[in-house]
Amino acid sequence: MGIKQKDENTAGGLHNTLAAGTTVKGNIITETDFRLDGKVEGDINCNGKIVIGPKGQVIGNITSANAEILGDVDGSVRVSEKLILKATANIKGDVFAQSLEIEPNARFNGVCNMSPETNKKTKAQ
């Protein structure tokens, strides 16, 4: 399978990886950090940090504590803390975040909401 779970000696501890060339149709729920280099057709709910690699693609909504996006997302992104859009990111959907960092050349088509009330609702979901 394309999903790996391994130990790391970082503050994050365990994390999951979905390798390039792998497609998942369905929702993903994880308590740990998650890196996506493949494709997900469904929603992702991550209690840690999610990284969408440059070839990663999500067709669905993302909910996480932190996120760093280098690939494509077609759906809303709800982050309770910090969202980073790298230069290769392409977002088609609304963004909800406490803190937002956008590099030059990143593409974002949607509405951005940074109100604390919205982010509190995100944590409860």
N, C-alpha and C positions, 0 to 999 in steps of 0.2 A: 504494500500500500504506500501511498505518498505521504502519509502523516507519520512524523517521528516525534518522540518525546525524549528529551535528554537532560541530564543534569548539567548545570553550569555553576561555577563558583562566583556568580554575580549576585547582586542584591535581589534580583528578580527570581532567582532559583530556577525552577522548571519552566520550560516553554515548549510550545508546539510549533511544528513547521509543516506547511503544505507545499510540496516541491513543484517546480515548474513542470508543465506537461500533465498535471493532475487536475481533474475537474470534479467538483463536488456539487451535486444538485440536492439542496436541502439546507436547513439551518445548522449553524455551528454555535455551540455554547461551550466556553472554556473559562476555567477559574484562573489560568496562568497566562503568561505572555504568549502571543501568537504571531508568527511570521507567515505571510501568504505570498508565494511566488507563482502559484497556479491560478485557478479560476474557481470562484464560488458563485453559484446561482441560488441565492437564498440569503437570509439575514445572519449576521455574525454578532454574538454577544460575548464580550471579553471583559473579565473583571480586572485584567492587567493592561499591558500595552500591546497594541496591535501595530504591526508594520506590514504595509502592502508594498511589496517589492516592485521594481520598475516594470516587470512583466506580469505582475499580479493584476487580477481583475475581479471586481465584485459587482454582481448585478443583484442588488438588495441593499438593505440598511445595515449600518454598522453602529453598535453601541459599545463604548469602552471607557476606561479611565483615562488613557492617553493613546494617541495615535500618531503615526508617521506614515504619510502616504507618498509613494513614488510612482504608483501605477494608476489604474483606472477604477473609478467608483461611479456606478450609475444607481444612485439612491441617496438617502440622507445619512449624515454622519453626526452622531451624538457622542460628544466626549465630555466627561465631567471635569477634566483638568486641561491638559494642553494638546492642541492639534497642530501638527507641522505638515505643511504641504510643500514638498520638494519641487525642484524645477521641472521634473518629468511628470508631476501629478496632473490628473485630469478628472475633475469632480463634476458630475451632472446631478445636482440635488442640493438640498438645504443642509446647512452646517450649524450645529449648536455646540459651543465650546466656551470654557472659562477663559482660555488664552489661545490666541491664534497666531501662527507664524507662517507667512507665505513667501517662498523664494521667487525671484524673478523667473518668468516663463511658465510658472505653474498656471493651469487653467482651472477656473472655478466658475460654474454657471449655476447660480441659485441664490438663496437668501441666507445671510449669516445672522445668528442671534447669539449674543454674548451676555444675556441677562442672567444673574444668579438664580432667579426663580426657575427658569427653564432647566438649568443644570441640576437643581435639586430634584426635579421631577425625573430627570434622566437616571439618577442614582437609584430611585425607587422602582424603576421598571425592571 
